Amino acid sequence: MAFTESMGVAASGEYLTFTLGAEEYGIDILKVQEIRGYDVVTKIANAPPFIKGVINLRGVIVPIVDLRIKFNLGSETYDQFTVVIILNIGKRVMGVVVDGVSDVIQLSSSILQPAPEFGSVLDTRYILGLGTVEERMIIVVDIERLMTGQEMALMDEAA
């Protein structure tokens, strides 16, 4: 996925869509390594609440972030639909907990609109754009920017 600086919106590409509450989000499919069911994590002392802990994935210690908590979307509930999306971002492997995975969709730049400006009330730095597919509104997230943000630097210490 290419970020078009002049437009402030994601370029055409394939996106993995997932749900958090009633909203549907999309991330660049090329950042996704695998999708796993939610399993028990090892908690890390003094980690922020959105960092659930770590798992051992075939010998690699992977930090797990709960996006519902990170996005302040209410209390998390884990059920049979809860999954962990394992991501490759830069040279790091990390996981994000989401309520469920929808599908992989093709989004063209013609249907992607820039995120509205909310000033300092709402941080939209991680939103590449919004797209409508049939009746579905997809919030396209810059998962790399989100996962490498300043507050996420705590993961390097925790993991």
For each residue, the residues with C-beta under 8 A, 3 or more apart:
1: 10 11 13 15 28 30 128
2: 10 11 13
3: 10 11 128 142
4: 7 8 9 10 11 109
5: 8
6:
7: 4 109 114
8: 4 5 114 115 129
9: 4 109 112 113 114 128 129
10: 1 2 3 4 13 28 107 109 112 128 129 140 142
11: 1 2 3 4 109 112
12: 106 107 108 109 112
13: 1 2 10 28 29 30 106 107
14: 28 29 30 104 105 106 107
15: 1 26 27 28 29 104 105 106 107 138 140
16: 26 27 28 29 32 85 101 103 104
17: 24 25 26 101 102 103 104 105 138
18: 24 25 26 27 83 85 98 99 100 101 102
19: 22 23 24 25 98 99 100 101 102
20: 23 25 67 68 71 73 98 99
21: 68 73 74 99
22: 19
23: 19 20 73 137 139
24: 17 18 19 102 136 137 138 139
25: 17 18 19 20 67 98 138 139 140 141
26: 15 16 17 18 105 107 131 138 139 140 141
27: 15 16 18 31 32 85 87 140 141 143
28: 1 10 13 14 15 16 31 32 143 144
29: 13 14 15 16 32 104
30: 1 13 14
31: 27 28 87 88 89 143 144
32: 16 27 28 29 35 85 86 87 88
33: 86 87 88 93
34: 85 86
35: 32 83 84 85 86 101
36: 39 83 84 86 95
37: 80 82 83 84
38: 78 82 83 84 97
39: 36 55 84
40:
41: 52 53 54 55 64
42: 53 54 55
43: 47 52 53
44: 47 51 53 54 158 159
45:
46: 158
47: 43 44 51 53 154 158
48: 51 151 154
49: 69
50: 65 66 67 69 70
51: 44 47 48 63 64 65 66 154 155 158
52: 41 43 64 65 66 97
53: 41 42 43 44 47 63 64
54: 41 42 44 61 62 63 64 158 159
55: 39 41 42 61 62 64 84 95
56: 59 60 61 62
57: 60 61 62 86 93 95
58:
59: 56
60: 56 57 93
61: 54 55 56 57 159
62: 54 55 56 57 86 93 94 95 159
63: 51 53 54 94 95 155 158 159
64: 41 51 52 53 54 55 84 94 95 96 97
65: 50 51 52 70 94 95 96 97 147 152 155
66: 50 51 52 69 70 76 96 97
67: 20 25 50 70 71 73 96 97 98
68: 20 21 71 73 74 76 97 98 99
69: 49 50 66 72 73 76
70: 50 65 66 67 146
71: 20 67 68
72: 69
73: 20 21 23 67 68 69
74: 21 68
75:
76: 66 68 69 97
77: 82 99
78: 38 82 97
79: 82
80: 37
81: 99 100
82: 37 38 77 78 79 97 98 99 100
83: 18 35 36 37 38 97 98 100 101
84: 35 36 37 38 39 55 64 95 96 97 98
85: 16 18 27 32 34 35 95 96 98 101
86: 32 33 34 35 36 57 62 93 94 95
87: 27 31 32 33 93 94 95 96 143 147
88: 31 32 33 92 93
89: 31 92 93 94 143 144 147 148
90: 144 148
91:
92: 88 89
93: 33 57 60 62 86 87 88 89
94: 62 63 64 65 86 87 89 147 155
95: 36 55 57 62 63 64 65 84 85 86 87
96: 64 65 66 67 84 85 87 143 147
97: 38 52 64 65 66 67 68 76 78 82 83 84
98: 18 19 20 25 67 68 82 83 84 85 101
99: 18 19 20 21 68 77 81 82
100: 18 19 81 82 83
101: 16 17 18 19 35 83 85 98
102: 17 18 19 24
103: 16 17
104: 14 15 16 17 29
105: 14 15 17 26 133 138
106: 12 13 14 15
107: 10 12 13 14 15 26 111 112 131 133 138 140
108: 12 111 112
109: 4 7 9 10 11 12 112
110:
111: 107 108 131 132 133
112: 9 10 11 12 107 108 109 128 129 130 131 140
113: 9 129 130 131
114: 7 8 9 129 130
115: 8 124 127 128 129 130
116: 124
117: 124
118: 121 122 124
119: 122
120:
121: 118
122: 118 119
123: 126
124: 115 116 117 118 127
125: 142 145 149
126: 123 141 142 145 146 149
127: 115 124 130 139 140 141 142
128: 1 3 9 10 112 115 140 141 142
129: 8 9 10 112 113 114 115 140
130: 112 113 114 115 127 137 138 139 140
131: 26 107 111 112 113 137 138 140
132: 111 135 136 137 138
133: 105 107 111 136 138
134:
135: 132
136: 24 132 133
137: 23 24 130 131 132
138: 15 17 24 25 26 105 107 130 131 132 133
139: 23 24 25 26 127 130
140: 10 15 25 26 27 107 112 127 128 129 130 131
141: 25 26 27 126 127 128 146
142: 3 10 125 126 127 128 145 146
143: 27 28 31 87 89 96 146 147
144: 28 31 89 90 147 148
145: 125 126 142 148 149
146: 70 126 141 142 143 149 152
147: 65 87 89 94 96 143 144 152
148: 89 90 144 145 152 153
149: 125 126 145 146 152 153
150: 153
151: 48 154
152: 65 146 147 148 149 155
153: 148 149 150 156 157
154: 47 48 51 151 157 158
155: 51 63 65 94 152 158 159
156: 153 159
157: 153 154
158: 44 46 47 51 54 63 154 155
159: 44 54 61 62 63 155 156
